Amino acid sequence: MEESKKMALLAIDALEDKKAADITIIDISEISILADYFIIADGNNRNQVQAMADSAEEALGRAGYEPKQIEGYQTANWILMDYKDIIVHVFSKEDRAFYDLERIWRDGKQITKAELLV
């Protein structure tokens, strides 16, 4: 399994552990050099959003992946976690609807978790 898929699965599992809502995976590997995958999820409140980000950071860290950058943790409206090959976006529900990354990155291919296992 290629490294970026492995990273994405670790992040998704960690987000699911914290009851992340509406996890979306966008394969941007063919349209951008930023990363291979965007993982987008939202939480119900600030504490949940931070817990989701903490869980993803911990899971990826245990596997030896260090973030290039993490932004937005204090406000917890939109936490951006850049791991080079994957970028994890953890939103509050309101901010996710406002920024609508799925629309902005619609040229990417939305995939399922099962497709990452192939």
Buried (B, 14 or more C-beta within 10 A) or exposed (E): EEEBBBBBBBBBEBBBBBEBBEBBBBBBBEEBEEBBBBBBBBBEEEEBBBBBBBBBBEBBEEEEBEBEEBEBBEEBBBBBBBBBBBBBBBBBBEBBEEBEBBEEBEEBBBBEBEEBEE
